[in-house]
C-alpha cells in the first residue's frame, strides 16, 4: 500500500474515533443509582474536577429550593433524580456540553436552611473552576 493512502486511512480512522468519543460524552446514559448521591455523606471524587459547598442560608427551605431550581433551569440543567429537599441535576459545560452532576441537600435549621452541595464532572481530570463557579451562581448566600 502506498504511504499516502495508509496515512489517509489512518487519519480518517482517528477522526471517526474522535467523533465517536465526542458523541458518547453527550449521549452517555446517566444512572441515578450512580450519580444521585447525598452530598453530606458522599466522599470527594478521586479527580480534582469537583466543588463542595456547605452553608447556612437565612431563608426557608422551600424558598431556597425554588431559587436553585429557577437558576438551574435557566442554565438548561435537567433534574436527574430527587425532590426539592434532595436533588441531583445534570448540567452541561458551555463549550463541549460535557455532563456535570450537581447534588444538593437542604435541611431546615432554625429559621433558615442548611445547604450542602456537590458539583462534579463526569469526564475529564480538571474542570478549570467550572463546578465552583456553577455553585456560586446557583446557591443563595
QUIPERA-V542558 format. One record per backbone hydrogen bond with DSSP energy under -0.5 kcal/mol. NH is the residue of the N-H (numbers start at 1). CO is the residue of the C=O. If there is no record, write none. Layout:
{{NH,CO} {NH,CO}}
This chain:
{{6,2} {7,3} {8,4} {9,5} {10,6} {11,7} {12,8} {13,9} {14,10} {15,11} {16,12} {17,13} {18,14} {19,15} {20,16} {21,17} {22,18} {23,19} {24,20} {25,21} {26,22} {26,23} {27,23} {28,24} {31,29} {32,30} {34,31} {35,31} {36,32} {37,35} {39,37} {41,38} {42,38} {50,48} {51,119} {53,117} {55,115} {57,55} {57,113} {59,57} {63,60} {64,60} {65,61} {66,62} {67,63} {68,64} {69,65} {70,66} {71,67} {72,68} {73,69} {74,70} {75,71} {76,73} {77,72} {78,90} {80,88} {81,88} {83,86} {86,83} {87,104} {88,81} {89,102} {90,78} {91,89} {91,100} {93,98} {97,93} {99,25} {100,91} {101,120} {102,89} {103,101} {103,118} {104,87} {105,116} {106,85} {107,114} {109,112} {112,109} {113,57} {114,107} {115,55} {115,113} {116,105} {117,53} {118,103} {119,51} {120,101} {121,49} {122,99} {130,127} {133,129} {134,130} {135,131} {136,132} {137,133} {138,134} {139,135}}
